[in-house]
């Protein structure tokens, strides 16, 4: 229940209005951050990797279609998650990148075409690539100086990872001293993983000891690596495949395959399924061969990684955003599994929507244990004729949550009844109605429905609304049960409950005080967050911002909305003419603010908080209104990215230097523009200066 609402990925990006796109980008960012935390931070994912990929892909499609709406916290700019607490940090001198994905054969042909085009390779010029299994583990960077292991770090966010040196040193499978003739300094990167059979034994031992079960070998590897006591890590059956280099001093290789051969001579294990391919069809053969071997491999893999072999080509190709242009991960397709529908539960969301969820006999679908699947809505259940007790085929595909693709009707009992969708709310028993033409049935209980109240409160404190640290879904449920919370204003009244909160299990004085401080911190808060937090139907972050900019205060929005109940009024005209706000959104705004209970909730809330009006966005940035010229090669981001970012921050990017230029950002090998800038006495910034300027 603590999961943020998953964006509706079925909506065709081409048909979205900017405001819808902005809201979807907000939902994607929130959902991706949530799943990143679960996957990387807590080693317990809630959705499948394929579902995660689909979310990421959709976010990228949105960003491609609406570049100006790309968020400052865009998930596509991040790799993994921030460093978790408990371990020290290690900066990666050479960033640890992620990989772009290919799903279809065509994506592989496109990749090769892109690489050839970028390098301007003539048709007859050979282009070799390696094909290596994509190991489903965690990437790790091991630093050796004079042949001795000095540090080990996880990927973290790509530029800074966790210092896991002590734990890694406890593992027999990692070389502590290198053999052969290694360079003076070498960072060897690769995947730390656990064999499938070792994972099963570990889970069994965990169960016997009453300890947490791991969802899959990858999570078991992550959990084992992040032990506080290195001796515990040392006893876990972790293994390592080496496949890349970070910083290297004292040696260079002409090709990736030569580098891999040397890694073996230094004492590392390189995956034996690696091969060198001359063209796309050879890559696809390697992909199919590895795919066929997959089930028999002792460890999990989730695709095949193709890498341009020639290091000079790699250097020229460079990277874009978070991934190298010279490599791609070709993922394996969706996996299927058979299981049973044990029950169909109806969940009630914040706006009263009833969502059916199938409770399944837990089943392993390609390495993830799945026990729930959303059935979306009434029609979906009817269309697929899903019944309690049915044997079903479940698929992990490019969907957000695993889907039931088919019912095995031959296995069904003759007398099994069709599922009847409830016409009243399972929580408050108010009638649940489904307006003509809509797919969703909704509880009409509103503020009388406990489920809606709780979901609404969770939304109110969520990241893009009030964002109150220490007040998550679990606490909201607990405080609601205790009778402390019913409306948003009650959250602020929690600050008078120090003794009661401190007395709760797993709370204590320190947490209670922290929570009170966090709540008090939000008494002054941006108006758009307040409007978004109210949870009005169809009002996402972007629409909330428009309303905040237009009405500047909550009372004036509320008054306008009430007047707008009369569609002939001036207020109605004003509301519908706000760019990108349509009649159906206006109807929801009006409905919300004409409800007496909502009016009281808002008025009560206003006696606890001071919403801050928004400033014009361009004044926020140090470079807004400035003219900037980029010249030379940038290494931390591509030119296109730098330009897009500058424009997002309100600057104008020009192609040539003149007296009107405010800043000239000079990358490597800059030519005449840099000289002209110096002659004109303009402010010249290095790429690092530039990044410091815009990131503060
Ligand atoms: S190369 C700059 N090779 O996949 C390229 N990555 O989705 C760095 N992975 O972060 C990665 N097997 O954790 C590479 N043979 C392989 C891999 C591999 C698994 C993981 C790695 C990486 C992720 C990207």
Boltz pocket constraint, residues with backbone or C-beta under 6 A from the ligand:
constraints:
  - pocket:
      binder: B
      contacts: [[A, 97], [A, 98], [A, 99], [A, 132], [A, 133], [A, 134], [A, 135], [A, 136], [A, 137], [A, 138], [A, 139], [A, 155], [A, 190], [A, 191], [A, 243], [A, 244], [A, 305], [A, 324], [A, 327], [A, 329]]
      max_distance: 6.0
